[in-house]
Amino acid sequence: MHTPVLLQESLSFLEPKKNENFIDATFGLGGFSLALCQYLMPNGKILAFEWDPYLFKLGVAKLQNTIMNKNIKIVNKNFRQIKNIVKKENFTHIKGVIFDLGISNWHYQNAKRGFSFQKDEPLDMRINPQEIKITAFDVINYSSFEKLVEIFQEYGEERDSKKIAKAIVSQRKNKKIETSKELAELIVAAKKNKRKKIHPATQVFMALRSFVNQELVNLEVGLKSAYDVLDKGGRIVVISFNGLEDRVIKKVFKTLKYEKKAKIMTKNAVKPTKNEILNNPKARSAKLRAIMKT
Ligand SMILES: C[S@@+](CC[C@H](N)C(=O)[O-])C[C@H]1O[C@@H](n2cnc3c(N)ncnc32)[C@H](O)[C@@H]1O
């Protein structure tokens, strides 16, 4: 189960209406698409992107059992290809695009690719194992000390990057680091268990996932492409979960504003209510930003 975050707030910025067309850039298990589609019935359409081939298949199967099957089409593509796919699918009159970034609960619970530092799984972290060649195992076991430091700093803002990289390089001389648990334990030991609100391995795991999947580049290209395919007056809503993503979003949105191509609808990012965080603690770091194409 994946509980969509900031769903009502997203819908209020998107303002979906009967028979309109939208793009869901991150289908996951379809929470957003199914909620959005109810406003678009009977003839509105959603073109949905899901890059993970396994989740994509689950999504197709899930849709088959609903009356929205004829309204929602899922493609197993990276959202950075929005422009090409929209053209190929002849998908027009697009009133809004929703990006719900990151990975789904399914990835942490079921994917068995080492996304969670709380599980003992092979270090993989590829969202699409068919398209991406380099795994988190390769990065951890074959990158130089300098490269590891750079990845942990640039993609995870990890302050103890050098300490952790040193521990990795030393450990892998004896034995390769193969699982998420081995890596998490090594990080805890290297950071000497400093008391913090978040688990000591959080930032390194975020950095690895982001680097392996090139998430920040995908986001920048995806946002610009989404803007290009949108109708005038159409909206883009983005929900992000870390500061690095939020920086990319702000940069793209500000540029569009200065070029007088878009109006920013969220002066400050919208955050989940206390109640939403109580019911779904994963929502606590979420931020929503929205623009309208002018
Ligand atoms: C937070 S989940 C979305 C959850 C979804 N809104 C729901 O309600 O079930 C993000 C999803 O986007 C997918 N994803 C991540 N990067 C992607 C990309 N570049 N292109 C397309 N899908 C991507 C992930 O595999 C994941 O399933």
The ligand as a MOL file (V3000), in Angstrom:
LIG
                    3D

  0  0  0     0  0            999 V3000
M  V30 BEGIN CTAB
M  V30 COUNTS 27 29 0 0 0
M  V30 BEGIN ATOM
M  V30 1 C 6.2330 8.4700 -4.6940 0
M  V30 2 S 5.9400 7.2940 -5.9270 0 CHG=1
M  V30 3 C 4.4220 7.8030 -6.6170 0
M  V30 4 C 3.2550 7.2730 -5.8920 0
M  V30 5 C 1.9400 7.5180 -6.6160 0
M  V30 6 N 1.6340 8.9230 -6.7170 0
M  V30 7 C 0.8100 6.7820 -5.9370 0
M  V30 8 O -0.1280 7.4520 -5.4810 0
M  V30 9 O 0.8620 5.5360 -5.8660 0 CHG=-1
M  V30 10 C 7.0070 7.7400 -7.2550 0
M  V30 11 C 6.9630 6.7650 -8.4130 0
M  V30 12 O 7.6420 7.3600 -9.5130 0
M  V30 13 C 8.4310 6.3960 -10.1600 0
M  V30 14 N 9.5510 7.1220 -10.7780 0
M  V30 15 C 10.6790 7.5880 -10.2080 0
M  V30 16 N 11.4380 8.2370 -11.1020 0
M  V30 17 C 10.7590 8.1990 -12.2690 0
M  V30 18 C 11.0210 8.7080 -13.5670 0
M  V30 19 N 12.1470 9.3880 -13.8270 0
M  V30 20 N 10.1080 8.4960 -14.5400 0
M  V30 21 C 8.9440 7.8230 -14.2670 0
M  V30 22 N 8.6560 7.2840 -13.0690 0
M  V30 23 C 9.5520 7.4860 -12.0710 0
M  V30 24 C 8.8640 5.4540 -9.0620 0
M  V30 25 O 9.1620 4.1820 -9.5700 0
M  V30 26 C 7.6480 5.4570 -8.1410 0
M  V30 27 O 6.7810 4.4070 -8.4400 0
M  V30 END ATOM
M  V30 BEGIN BOND
M  V30 1 1 1 2
M  V30 2 1 2 3
M  V30 3 1 2 10
M  V30 4 1 3 4
M  V30 5 1 4 5
M  V30 6 1 5 6
M  V30 7 1 5 7
M  V30 8 2 7 8
M  V30 9 1 7 9
M  V30 10 1 10 11
M  V30 11 1 11 12
M  V30 12 1 11 26
M  V30 13 1 12 13
M  V30 14 1 13 14
M  V30 15 1 13 24
M  V30 16 1 14 15
M  V30 17 1 14 23
M  V30 18 2 15 16
M  V30 19 1 16 17
M  V30 20 1 17 18
M  V30 21 2 17 23
M  V30 22 1 18 19
M  V30 23 2 18 20
M  V30 24 1 20 21
M  V30 25 2 21 22
M  V30 26 1 22 23
M  V30 27 1 24 25
M  V30 28 1 24 26
M  V30 29 1 26 27
M  V30 END BOND
M  V30 END CTAB
M  END
